């Protein structure tokens, strides 16, 4: 990310801070998760800055006919002391246009998403304590066809790192590898008390499609055992009657098709199943048994 030009933006932002006590525009979403608004409601299109407050861990912003600017305040219903442990991720809508999206902290603006960027599957993540979202409309001759929109998700820094940071499991050193598998064990046994880990399957890698531009790999999975899923990521195929589906992972995991079963403990992230680098099922079985022998598993899933 790079610092943004300050012409117009910074004075506007600082001016808003001074005016907050005197009637600056603030909008509260009806469901506290999603906000939808229009720039046409502004009396002075070029100068209005609106405050938007959202209280959920995921949702969306849809700004039709963008003019002026938005400050998006994400305030999840958790203790403020926990905010520092959060990561915020946003995914622009496929046809989002009409505004730049910045990170703002103490008056400094850093460009996050430039108006006109066309990367439909790109996800942008940052630490909650790195700043808030400042969305500024770009000058347009015709705003009638412009809609700026994005989804947002808040998650723990550990989960975000697993989904968006290359894993050291590639080094295959014993300690690092066991720790990666151990994390997988802790994830899957947590399904006894959490619905965030989904889907959970045992399966083989049928094929892999690498997307270099997005630094992602799409894993085409043949399912041997389906433990859990809340969405329809994996579906029965008409021809063979077997469960099949796709999961996205990091390109740097170096996933390749081949023999052997893997344990996939994915998380739904912007409507897609994603996971970090997955261990082979035999390694999971070993670590699962060790955890079970020590009485550390809150539930049993029948690992064989």
N, C-alpha and C positions, 0 to 999 in steps of 0.2 A: 504494500500500500504506500502511497505517496501523499505528501501534503498538498492540500488544495489551494488554488489561488484565493486570496482573501477579498478580492474586489467584490463588494456587495454582500457577501455571505457573512463574514465575521461581524461587521457592524450591525447587520440585521440580527444576528444571533445574540450579540451582547445587548442590543437594544431590547430584545424580548425579555432577557433576564431582568432588566431594570423595570420592565412594565408588568411583570407577572402579578404584582400586587394591585394593578390598576385596570384589570379587565382584559388581559390578553386572552385570545380564543383558546378554549380547551374543549376537547370532545371526548366523551366516554362511550365506549362501544356498548351496544345493548346486551351482548352476551359476555362481555369482558374478555373475549378471546379473539374476535375478529372485528376489524374496522373497515367500513366502506364509506367513502365520502367523495365530494366533488369540489373542484376548484371554482366552479361557477357560483358557489355561494359567497365568494369573497366580494366585498364591495370595492376593494382596491387590490386587483390581482397581483400586482408586482411586489407588494409589501407585506401581505399577510403571512404570519407564521402561526400554525395551529399546533396545539399540544394534544397528543393522543395517548391515552392511558389504557394499558391492557394488563390483565391479571392472571393469564393462563400460561402454561408451559409450552403451548403450541397454538398456532392460529395463522391468520393472514391479514395483510393490508391490501386494500384495493382503492386506489386514488384515481378517480376519473377526472378528465380534463385538468391535469395538474397545473396549478399556478401558485406562486408563492412558495411556501415551504411547510414541511411537517417536522415536528420533533416527536419521535415515537418512544414512549416511556414503557418499558417492560418491567412490571412489578409483580412477579409471581407470588402466590399466597404461601410463602415460606418465611422463615426468620430472616430479616435483613443480614444477619451475621453470616448466613449461608450463601449470600450472593457471590462472594468472592470465589466460591468453588464452582461457579456455573460457567458454561460456555454457551454463547448464542450463535446459532447458525441460521442463515437466511438463504432462500432459493428463489430467485426472481421468476416470475411467470414467463412462459415461453415468449410471449409477445409484449412484455413489459417495455414501455417507452415513455419518454417525456420528462424524465428527471434523473439526476445523479443521486446516489446514495452514499453518505459519508458516515464515518465514525467521528463523534465529537466528544472531546474531553477538555474541560477548563478552557474553552474558547478555541482550541486547536482542531482543525478539520483535516481528516485523512480520507482520501477517496477510496471507497470500497467497491462500488459498481458504477461504471461510467454509462451514461445514457447512450444507447446504441450498441452496447456489447451484446453479441449474439452467441451465447453459450448455454443452451437450454437446460443442460443437466448440471451446471456449475453450482456448487454450494460454497458459500463464504462463511467462515467461522471466526469468532474472536472471543476473547475472555470478557465476561460481563463487566469486569473492572477496567477494561480498556476504553470504555466510553459508551455513549448512547447513539442511537440512529438519528441522523439528520438528513431528511429527504428534500432536495431543492429542485423545483421545476426548472427546466432549461428553456431558454427563449424559443418560442414556436410561433410561426405564422398562422398555423391552423392547429388548435388543440382539440378539435372535435373528435379526432380518431385516436387520441392518446390515452392510454391507461397505464399507470405505474402500479405494479403489484408484486408482492412476494409473500411466500410462506416463511414463518419463523418457528424455530424450536429451541427450547432451553434444555440443557442436559448437564450432567456432571462432567467436569473436565476429564475424568478418567475414561468415561464412555466416549466422549468426543475424540480423545486422542486415539482410542482403539479404532474408531471408524475412519479417521482422517489423517493419521500419522503412521508412517511406515514402521512396522514392528521389527524389533531386533531378533525375532525368532528366526530370521533368515540366516543369522550367524550359526545357528544350530549348536551353540555351546551348551553343555549340559545344564548349567544353572539357569541360563536365560530361557532355554527351551522348557525346562520344568516349570519355571515361573509362568510362562505363557500358557502351558497346559493347565497349571493350577488355577489361573484366572478363568479358564474355560470351565473347569470343574465348579468353581464358585458361582459362575454365571448360571450354569444349568441347574444346580441344586436350588438356586434362588427362585426357581419357578414355583416352588411351594408357597411362597409368600409374595410374589411379585408378578405382575402381568406385563412388565416392560420387556422381558426377554421372549421374543417370538419372531420367527418360528424357531422350533428346536427339532432338528431331524438328524438321522444317520443316513449317509448316502455316499454315492460315488460321483466323481467328476466325469461327466460324459463329454463335455467340450468346454473350451474357454475362448471367449472373444475379448481381445485386448483393445482398449480405447486409449491410445497414447495421449491424445489431446487432453482428455479428462483425467489421465493418470489412474484409470480404473480398469478392472477386469470383470467381465460378466461370466459367472460360473453357471453352466447348464448342468443341473444336478438330477441324477436319478435316485429316487428315495427308496431306501430299504426299510426304514422305520420312521414313521411320523409321530413324534412325541407331542407336538403342540403347534398350532398356528391359529391366529385370530383373523387373519385376512385370507385371501384366496391366492396367495403367492404360489402354492403348490396345488396342482389339480390333477385329477385322474385323466389319463389320456384315453381316447376312445379306442385306439388300436390295440394296445397291450393291457390296458387296465391298470397300469402302474402310475404312481405319483411322480410328477415331474414339475420342475420350476427353475427359476433363476435367482441368483443372489449376486449382489455386487460386492467387490472387495477392492483393496488397494492393488494397483499394478505392481508395486514393489514387493508384494507377497510372492510373486513369481509362480502363481498357480498354473499347473499344467494338468491335462487329462492323463489318466493312468490307472493302474490297479490300486486297490485298497479302499477301505471305507474311511470317511472323515465324519467328525461330529461338527455340525453347523449350528451354532447358537446365534442366530441373527437378531437384529433389532429393526423394527420398522422405522425408517428415517425418510421423511417426506414421501411417504407412500410406497417406498421400496424396501426390500429386505437387504440389509447390509451386515457385514461382519468384518472383524479383523482377520489376521492370518490364522487359519484353522489347523489344529493338530490332527494327526491320524487317530482313528478311533482306538487303536490298541494303546496309544499313549494316554488317551483320556481314561481308558479302563484302568490302567495302572494307577494313575493319580486319584481316580474316583475311589478305588479300593483302599488306597492309603488313607484318604480322608474319612472313609466309612469306618475303617478300623480304629481311627482316632476319635470317632464320635462327632465329627465335624459336619456331617451332612444333615440338614434339617428335613430332608425327605429322600425317598428312594425313587428312581425312575426305571430300574431294571436295565442296567447298562449293557447286558448281553442280548 
